[in-house]
Amino acid sequence: MKRACVIGWPIAHSRSPLIHQFWLRTYGIEGSYTKEAVRPEDLKAFIGSLKERGFAGCNVTVPHKEAVFSLAEIKSSSAVAVGAANTLWLEGDALACANTDSYGFMANLDQSAPHWRASRGPIMILGAGGSARAVIHGFLEAGREDIRVFNRSIERAEATARHFGARVTAWAWDIRNDHTADVSVVVNTTTLGMNGVGDPEIDFSRAGRDVVVADIVYVPLETPLLSSARRYGLTGVDGLGMLLHQAVPGFEKWFGVRPEVTRELYNLIAENIREA
């Protein structure tokens, strides 16, 4: 029986088992996907014993994403671009890693708002952490030439811009609303709005009608940012789709089937979020 898991500390909140177990049932695969609570001090030993424990690989959540990147012997371009990994698998005895957040975000954006590609306007990124880097990598891979990073710490935004090069620029958080008339996509990669706390406070009154607004936060599904965007008639893309799509590459690596993100799966996880 093929086995995989998700590791983190803490890990009780993870919805990854719901996603992967749904796919195991859907495709009739004899396998398992579990949560494994792994303390930071135990991480290296756990990763080194994946094969011995019978795991084909695992997903990785906070706080281990950067540490597992450094432990992996084979690093995908996505993981190198972000400097962190969320998906591990074994190639023989070698540990391989990828960051599938880039893929997950872009696949969700394409599925939920495919018209975003028709506009060549700048991309506004709110935040400059690991999630921001994953999203930026996705837009760069899609060929975008003007990506603007807004962060409360301008120094962190500048570091992110330097990491990616000339197509990414750093901007002060306080002038974010001076750019809303120009941009074609707005993405919140901060925790503002998570559990209903905080709001990036973006003024969409001057935004073009075809602007797409995406939030990587998925608890709640309708964040203050998305509510504000919809009041102006803009297309909003919630963060749940990103969570579902980022799980696809790992499932394929471990279980040999490329799964589909369906409305049935979305509704299953959405209901779980609402009940929490």
N, C-alpha and C positions, 0 to 999 in steps of 0.2 A: 504493500500500500504506500502510495506517495504521500509525503508529509511536508507541510510548510507551516510557518507561524509568523506572528508579528511580535517584535520585541521592543520594549521601552521601559521607562521608570518614571511615573507609574504607567500602567497599561490598561487598567480596568475600563477606561473611557473609549477604547478603540472600537470602531465599527468594522474594521477590516474582516474579522471572522464572519460577520453577517454577509458581507459581499462575496467572499470566496466560498463560503458554504453554499450560498445560493447558486453559484456557478457549478460547484461540484455536483449538486443535485440536478441542475438543468442539463448538464452534459453526461450524466450517469457515470461519473468518474469515482472510482474507489480511492478515496484520499481523505486527508484531514487538514484542517487549518485551525490553529489554536493561538491563544495569547500566552506569551511567556514574559513574566516580569523579571527583568535583568538589571541588577544594580550596576552602576558605572564601574565599580571596582571588579565586577565579575564579567564584564563584557568581553574582554580578550579571551578568557577561558571558554566562555560560551560559544563565541564565534569559532574558535579553534576546534570545538567538538561538534559542530553541526552534523558532519557526516556520521560520527559515532552515535549521535542522538537520533539518527534516521531522517534528518531534515534535508530536503533538496535545496532549501534556501529559506529566506525570510524577508519580510518587510521590516523597516526600521523607523521608529518614531523618536520623538524627543526623550532624552537628551543625547542620543547616540549617533546622529546622522554624520557628524564630522569625524567622530572617532572611527566608525566603520569604514569611512572613505580612506583613512590612513592605513587601516589594516588590510585592505583589499590589494591583491596582487595585480588584478586586471581591472582597469578603470575605464568606463565608457566616457565618450566626449561630454555627455550630459553631466556626469558626476564631476569631471574635471572643471567644467565651466562654472559649476555652482560651488565646488569645494566641499560637497557633502553628498551622501548617498542614502537612498531610502529603500533600495531593493538589492538583495544579495542572492547569488546562486553559485553553485560549484561547477567548475569546468575541470573535470578530473579531480585532482586534489587542490587545485588553485581556487582561491576565493575571488569572484568577480563582482563588480558593483555597477549600479547605474542610478541616476536620479530621474525618476519617471514623473516628477512633478511638472517638468517642462512639457512633456508629452501630454500629461493629463490636462493641464490648463489649456493647451492649444486645441486638443481634440474636443474638449467641452465647448470652447469658444466657436469652433467650426460647426459643431452640431447645433448649438443653441442660437447662434447669430452669424450664419455664414456670410452675410452681407458685409461684415467688418472688413473683409479683404478688398472690397470695391473702393474704399476710401484710403488715400495714401497720406492722410494727415498724421501728425505726430502722435505718439503713444505717451500717455501720462501714467507713470507708476508711482503709487503712494507707498512709501516705505523703502528700506534699503537693506533688509536682512536676507537670510537664506532663501525665503520664498520669493522675494523680489528678484534675486539672481536667477532663480529657476524660470520665472516668467519672462525676464529680459532675454535669457538664452533662447526661449521659444520664439520670441518676436524677431530676434536677430536671425535665427534659422529660417524664419518666414520671409526674410529679406527687407525688414523695415530699417529705415535709414535715420530716423529721428526719434529717439526714446529718451524721455525726460523723467528723471528721478527726483521726487520731492520727499524730503525727510526732515524731521525735527533737528537731527544732527547733520548739518551740512557736511561735516567731515566724513561721516559714514557714507553719505550720498556720493561724495567725491571719490572715496575709495572704491565704491561700486563702479562708478564711471570709468576710473582708471583701469579696473580689472577687465572691462569689456572693450575699451577703445573709443575711437572718435564718434561712433554712432550713438553713444550713450552720454548724456550730459547731466550734471548735478545742479539742483535748484533748491533755494530756500523754501521751507514749508510755508512760510507766511505769504508767499506770492503765488501759491498754487492756483488760486481762483483768477489770476490774471491770464491764465493760459487756457481756460475752458472754452473760449471761443475758437481756438485753433485746433484742438486735438480731435482725433477720431475715435480713440478708445481710452477709457479711464479704468485703471485696475487698482483696487485696494489690496495690498499685501500686508497691511498692518493688522493688529488685533483689534483695532477700533471697530466696535459693533458686535464683537463676540459676546454672546450671552446677553445681548441688548445693551451692553455698556460702551459708551463712547460713540463718536460719529466723526468721520473725516471732515464733515461740514464743507462739502463741495457745492458751489453755487452753479447750477446748471441753467440759469436764466438766459445766458448768452450762448449756450452750447448749440451746435448744429443738430437738426432733427434726426440725423442718421448716426449720431454718436452712440457707441455701445459702452455700457458700464458694467464691469465685472467685479465681483467680490470673491475672494478666496475663503472668506468666513462662511461657514455653513450652519452654524448654530447661533442665532436662528437662521432659517432659510431666507427670510426677508429681513435684511439688515437695514439700518437707517439710510445707508448710502443708496441701496436699491430702491427703497421707498421714495426717496427724494428724486431719483432719476425717473422713476415711473410717473411721478406727478407732472413731469415735464414731457411725458410721452416718449421717453427714450427706452431703448431696449436694455433690459437688465438680465444679467447672467449670474446665477447664484453659485456658491462654491461647492455644492454637493456633486455636481457633475464632474468637477475636477477630481474629487476624491474617488469617484467611481472609475473614471478613465485612467487615472494613474495606476490603478490596480491591474489593468489589463496586461501589460508586458510581463509582470512577475508571474501571474497565473499561467501565462503561456510558457514561460521558462520552466516552471516547476511541474506543471501537469500536462504539457504538450498540446493544449488546445487554446486557440486565441478566442477569448470570450467576447460576447457582445454586451454593450451597455444598453439595456432596454428600459422602457417606461415602467415595466413591472419591477425591475430592480430599483429604479429611482424611487418609486412609490413605497417600496418595502423599507428603504433606509430613511426616507422622509418621515414615514409614520413613526419609526423608532425615535427619530429626533424629536418629534412633537410630543411623544409620550414621556420623554426623559424629564 
